[in-house]
Amino acid sequence: MVTLRVAIVGSGPAGIYTAEALVKQSHDPVEVDVLERLPTPYGLVRYGVAPDHTSIKSIAGYLRRVLETPGVRFLGGVELGADVSADDLLSCYDAVVYCTGAMVDRQLGIPGEDLPGSVAATDFVNWYCGHPDVPPDTFSLDAEDVVVIGVGNVAVDVVRIMAKTADELRGTDVPEEVLDRLAASRVRRIHMVGRRGPEHAKFTLKELRELGELLNADVLTFPHEIGTADLTALSRQVKGNVDVLRSWSEREPADRPRRLEVRFWLRPVEILGISRVEGVRLERTRLEDGRVVGTGEFETIPADMVMRSVGYRSVALPGVPFDARAMTVPNVAGKVTDRQYVAGWLKRGPTGVIGTNKSDAAETVRTLLAEVTPGTATVRLDDLLAARGVRPVTYEDWLGIEAAEAALAENLKRGERVKLVGRDAMLGACGRLAHGGTPS
């Protein structure tokens, strides 16, 4: 019986769920190579989930079992466009599935957005999660006043991390270099701003309640922005959010070291400053026929840092069709072109939770298995990479990185693991000198 050989580009939840679906659904023997440009697997689970949300991060245990399934191989440090092309993969595999997610931030499109001190929440998340693309010296947190634009779960995560003390995060996997900078933070006032009302905010009730339990910050809202509308027509989730936000408007500040104000019905129109950020000019908004419109009433919030958290977007992959308007790869039930498929946020946009990727991947795999004929591959990827001097990071190498992070945590007396920072540190932990290097 001929073996079906499939490459998956991206080792986040979408990619690993796709590998699992291939193994479970295929009637033919199957070999799946999961390619990842970083030395580490798990994508957003490792570099997007907040370090103090250990229950969500535990999904890595499930993803680990998939990577340990016979017939599934992890190949880290292999980048599409740099090490291999889409055509290379199509010559090496019967089919290719792209699962690279949506890790670039959406911009506000307002004057002053490029000033120093105006940053993307995605970069801040990558920073405190130890992503190798964002060095630990990227953020110094010397700003006393911070404005976060957005009221989704990512915005809630970043303001929670900024509001907590470093001691509260010592038991997490935050890199030691990042923890030192969090300990030296000068942040005192944080403003989280949404352009619609509290009933339209995208955060979940559980995450919202966590903010109200912060020990190091007074968390407040303003009655005129929460309103007194009847909530009976709202969903249980939304009603719960509004109830919590209303209760915060009745709080008296307890003079904690930090203050978090959650604001609504304000949209940014300009980031102010000459050589760097000095404030944000906001316009009061209202709904008109379901659309957000300005009222002509303006407010300025002084700020040393502005962080935009208004959504993610995907980026085009070399040699793969891309819809720049929808910011996704055009597809029908996961099919892109002959023998090319897509799953996850790159397929449908940044919607849903981690588990949504499982059903999404299953749909793509059903489409793939109904169309692809095993045995079309003519080249072995291992031979191609070896000829180019590229040595992938294996799953065993990754286990070495994990062991080094656990040893570091024990040495620092900090929880179960502390993330290593940078590719060189990771590759050194598994006996590798650098990308494409040889064992030391």
N, C-alpha and C positions, 0 to 999 in steps of 0.2 A: 504494500500500500504506500502510495506517495505521501510524503510529509508536506503539510502546508507551512510555509515559512513567512512570517509577518514581522515587520518592523513597526514599533510604536515610538514616535518622537515625543518625549515628555514623560517624566516619571512621577507626576503628581497624581492625585486621586483619579482623574479621568483616564490617564494612561494606564495606571495599574488596574483599575476596574475593567478597562478594555482587555488587558491581558487575561484577567480572570474569566471574562466572558468568552474569550476565544478558546481557552482550555476547556471550559464547561460545555460550550455549544458545538464545537467542531466534532464531526463524526470521523474525520481523518486524523492521523497523528499530526500534532502541531508543535512548531518551535517558534517561540516569541522572543524577540530581542527588544528590550526597553532601553532606548537611547536617551541620554540626558547630558546636557552641556555642562552641568555642575558635577562635582565629585560625589554629591549626595542625592539620594532619592527623596520622594514624598512631597516635593513642590510646596504648595501653600500650607500643608500640614506642618512642615518644618519651618517655613519662612513667612507664613502669613497668620497663623493662629497665635494669639497673644500668649506669651510665656506663662502667665498666671492662669490660663485656661487649660489646666492639665487634663481634665476629662475629655475635652475635644481632641487634644493632642494624642490621646491614647489610641486614636484610630490608626496611628502608625503601626500598632501591633497587628492589626488586620491586614494592612498593606504589606507588612513584612512577610506574612504567611503566603501571600500571592507571589512575591518575588522568590520565595523558597520552593515554589511548586516546580516539580520536574517539567522541563521543557520551556521554562521562563528564565531569561538571562538579563541581568542588569549591566549596562555598558555606560558608565559615567565618563565625563570629560570628553564627550564626542558631540561636536556642535554642527548642526545643519547649516550649510553655507560656508563654514570655515574648514571643517574636516571632511565632510561629505556633502554631496549635492542631492537634490531630489532624484535626479536621473541615476546617480550611483545607487541609491536605495532601491529604486525600481529594478535595477539589474541584479541586485543581491537578494531580493525578496519577492514573493508572489503578490504581496500587497503591503501598503504603507498606511498607517493611521497617524494623523497629526493631532497631538493633544497638548499643545504648549500653553494653553490658558490665556489669561488676559491680565498681564502684570504691569502695564503702563498706566499711569494716571490720566484721567481726563482733565483738561485745563478749563479755567474759568472764562478766558477770553476777555479780560478786562485790562485797562491801563494799569501799569505798575506791577503786573504779574511776574515780570522777569527781574525785579529788584532783588538784591541779596537779602535774605531773610524770608523770602517767599518760597516755600518748599512744598513738595508733594507728600501727602500722608503715606503713600506707598514707599517712599524712600525712608521715612521715619520708621515704618513698620519693619522694612528690611534691615534697618540699622539695629533696632533692639532685638530682632530675631537672629542677628549674626549672619546675614546674607553676605557671601564673599564679594559681591559686586559693590557693596557699600561699606567702606572702611570704618573702623570704630571712631576715627577722628572727624567723621562727617558732621556730627552734631556736637556742639559744646554746651547747649542749653544755658547760655548766658542771658537769654531774654527773660525779663520779668513779666511781660504781658504777651500772651499768645492768643491768637484768634484762629479757631479751627472752623473752616467752612464745610458744613455737611452735618447731617444728623442720622447717619447710618451706623451699623455696627462697627465699621472701621474707625469712624470718628470717635465712637464711644471707647474703643480700645485705646486709641492714642491719648485721649484726655485722661483715661484711667491710669495709664502707665506714667504720664507726666505728673499726675496728682499724687501718686503713691510715693512712699519713701523707698530708698534703696534697700533698706533692711527688709521691707515687705516683699521684695523681689529676690532676696538672697537665696531662697530655696528653689528658685526656678532655674532654667537653663540659659538665662541671659549671659552673654559673654562677659567675662570679668572686666575687660576694658570698657565695655558699655556701662556696666554697673558702677564703675568708678565715676563716669561722667554723670550718671543719674544721681549719684550721691552728692556731686558738686553743683547740681542744678540750682539756678537762681529763679526758676519759674515761681511766680506768686499768684498771678491771676490768669485764668483760662476762660475764654468765651467760646462756646460751641454754638454756631449760628445756622439756622435753617431758613430757607426762603418761603416755606409754607408753614402751616400750622402744626401743632403737636399731633393732631390726628393723622397727619400725612407722613410723619417721621418713619424711617425704615428700620430703626433698631428694634430688637426683641425685648420683651418684658424682663426676661432674666438678666440681660446685660444692663438694662436701664436700672434695675433695682441695685445692681452691684455698685453703680455710681453713688447711689444714696447711702451706701454703707461705708464709704471711704472714711478712714480715720484721720487722714491728714488734710482734708479739704472740706470747707463748707460748700454745699451744693445747693444752688438756688435757682428759682425761676421767677418770672414776673406775672402777676395776676392778669394784667391787661393783654399779655401775649398768649396765655393759656385759654382764657375765655370761660364762659359759663354755659356753653351750648348743651343741649340735651344729648346724652351719649347712648341712648337706648338703641339707636339704629346702627351703631358701630359694632364691629366684631369684638369678641371677648379680648383678643390680644390688644387691639387699638384702645378699647375702653380702659384696660389695665394700664397701658402707657399713660393715657391722659390723667387717670386717677393719681398715679405716682407723681407726675409732673405738677399737678395741682397741689398735692400735699407739700411739695418742695416750696411752693410759693408762700406757704404759711409758716415756713421755718424762720427762726431768728438765728443769724450768724453766731457761731460759737467761738469765733476768733481763732480758728485753726490756721496753720501756717499757709495754706493755699485756699484759694476761692475759685470755684467753678460756677459760671453763670451759663445756663442753657437758654438760648434765645430763639425766638420764632418770628415769622413774618418780616424777615429782613433779608435783602439780597445784596451781595457786594457789587458795587459799581466802579470802584477804583481802589487800588492799593496805593497808599500815600507814602511819600518819601523822596529824597533826592539821591543820596548815595546808597541808602538801604531802607528797609521798611520802617515806617514811623507810625502807621495807623491804617485803618480800613474805613472807607466811606461806604455806608450802607443806606439803602432806600427801603422804607417801609412798604410792604406789599399787601395785596388782598387778592381774592379770587374773583374772576369775572368770566362767567360761562366756562368754569373749570380751568381757566388759565390764570397763571400768576401775572399780575400787572402791578406797576409801580403806582404809588399814591402821590409822589412829589414831596414826600416828607423824608428828610435825610438825618442820619446820625453818624457820628464818627467815633470809633473806638480806638484809642491809642494802642499800639502794638509794636513789639520788637520782632515778632515772628508771625507770619501768616501761613497756615497749613491748609492746603486744599484737599478735601476728601469727598469728591463729588462723583466717584465711580472709577471703574477700571475700563481699559480697552485693550483689545488684542493688536498685535502688529503683524505685518505681512511676513511670511516666510519665503526665503529665496526659492524661486521655481514653483511656488504653490499659488493657485488663484486666490485673490483676496478682494473683498468688497470693502473699499475704503470708507464708504458711507455707513454701512452697517457694522463695520469693523469686525467682520467674521469671514470665514471661508465659505463661499457659496456651496450649498450641498442639498441633496435630496435624501432624507433619512440617513444622513451620514456619508453618502457617496459624493465625491468631488469630481473626479474624472475616472477613467479606466484604471483600476487597481490603486486608486488613491482615495482615502477616507479621512474623516475628521470626527472628533468627539470632544465633549466638554465645552468650556466657555468659548473656545475658538470656533465651535460649531454653532452655538446658540446665543452667545453673548453672556456677560457676567450676571447670570441670574441663578437663583436656587441656592441650596446649601450643599455641603460636601456630598451628602448622600444622593443628591439629584443626579450626580455624574454616573451613578451606577446604572440607572434605567436608561440614561442617555447613551452610555457605552454599549449596553445590551442591544439597543436599536441599531447602532452602527454595525455591530458585529453580525447581527442577523442579515443586514444588507450585504455585508462583505461575503459571508459564507454562502449566500444564495448566488453569488456571481463569480467568485474567484476560483480559478482552476489551479490546483497545486502543481508544482513542478516547473513553473515558468522561469524561476531564478537561474541565472547562468554563472554568477560570480559569488564568492564567499566574502562577506564583509571583513572577516578577520584578515584575509589575504590583502584586501584593498587597504585597510588601515595600516597593516604592517609595512606595506610598500611605501606608505606616506610617513612612516615614522610616528604614527599615533598609537599609543598604548592605552586602551580604555581602563578606567577604574572599575574593577570587578566588584561583585557583591561581597567577596571575601575581604577586599580592600575596605569597603564600606564598614564591615564589621570591625575592622581595625580602627577606623575613625571613631566608631561608637565606643569601643573599649577605651580609647584614649580620652574621650570626653567624660566617661564615667570615672576614670582614674583622676582626671583633673578635678572633678567635683569632690572626690574623696580627699584629695590633697588640700583643697580650699575649704573643706567642711561645708559644702554647699549642695544639698539635694542629691538627686540621682545622676545628673550630668550637667556639665557646663560646656557650652558650644565653643569649639575652636574657631578662630577668626582667620579667614583668608585661605586661599587654595593651597599655598605652600605649607601652612600648618597642617591642613587636612592630609595632603599627600605625604608629608613627612611622617605623620602618625601611622601611615600604612606602608612605610618603607619606600616611598616614592619621592624623587627629588623635585619634579615639576611636571607640568602637562607634557605628556609624551616622553617623560624621562624614564630612567631605569632604576631598579631597586638599589637602595643604598647599602 
